[in-house]
């Protein structure tokens, strides 16, 4: 299976040595080599059909920021959604899917989502093997989807992140949490953002790392989703 990763950022300075860049984290998660395209520099494949699947990384940017590379990425998301290829967006990528396909993304009124959060599965899709009723994953976000795009189905979430897992049609999947983040990287990222998240949220997040993220299970979900055939 030929997979590409649409790169929307790099780790903060000083943290890249923990787990590599974001493509490396996804390669480690999925156990597969990925072809990177830095969309901030206007890099895209010649044709959508050149790859069977695409992943969109997280980013320190917001999808509603007036950045020149945002509209082309929105257009590419819509092109993949209309194709037989698959698309998986994580955090910023999840929000980009929401915005590009007609939903709305805003700064979340409950503040920063950081640390390991618990999520419930609301609907069990066939590719969600092994099946889970609950799972734990790392959040690192200020923005969330507040209005779902037309046709989106919410597969799972929490009180803090009600639209954490969405599917649009047969070939688009969005995940607000970060299954690709190793715990050590997320802990270092929390320290880097300590002043921004505030003392109470920082303390809660630091304690939450006692939980073990369900990264292996969600990696299996993503691989299954990408391999389920054309839409």
QUIMOJO-V844140 format. One line per field, one symbol per residue. phi: phi as a letter, one per 30 degrees, with the letter a starting at -180 (. if undefined). psi: psi as a letter, one per 30 degrees, with the letter a starting at -180 (. if undefined). burial: # if it has 16 or more other ideal C-beta (glycine too) atoms within 10 Angstrom, else .. A space follows every 10 residues. Layout:
phi: ???
psi: ???
burial: ???
This chain:
phi: .dbbbcdcab eeejcdddbi ddeddddddc ibdccdbddd cidbddbedd bdabccddad dcdcddcddd eddeddeddd ecccdcbbcc heddddeedd cjcbbbdddd jdcbicccbc ccbcdeddcd dbcbabbdca accbdcbdde idcdcaladd bdcdbbbbic bbbbbddcdd ddeddddddd ddcedddjdd dddddddddd dcdddddded edddddcdjd d
psi: kkklkjkgll llkffffega aeeeeeeeef hkkkjkjjff ggkllekeff kflkkklllf lkfgkikffe eeeeeeeeee egafllkkkk ceeeeeeeee ggakklkkfg akjlaklkkk kekjlefikk kkfllklkki lfllkfkklk fkkjflalee ifhejlkjaf gkkkjeliff jleeeeeeee efgeeeflee eeeeeeffff kkkheeeeee eeeeefggll .
burial: ..######## #......### #######.## ...#.##### ...##..#.. #########. ###.....## ..##.##.## #.#.###### ########## #.#.#..#.. .######.#. #...#.##.. .#..###### ######.##. .#.#####.# #.######.. ########## ##..###### ..#...#... ##..#..##. ..###.#### ###.##.... .
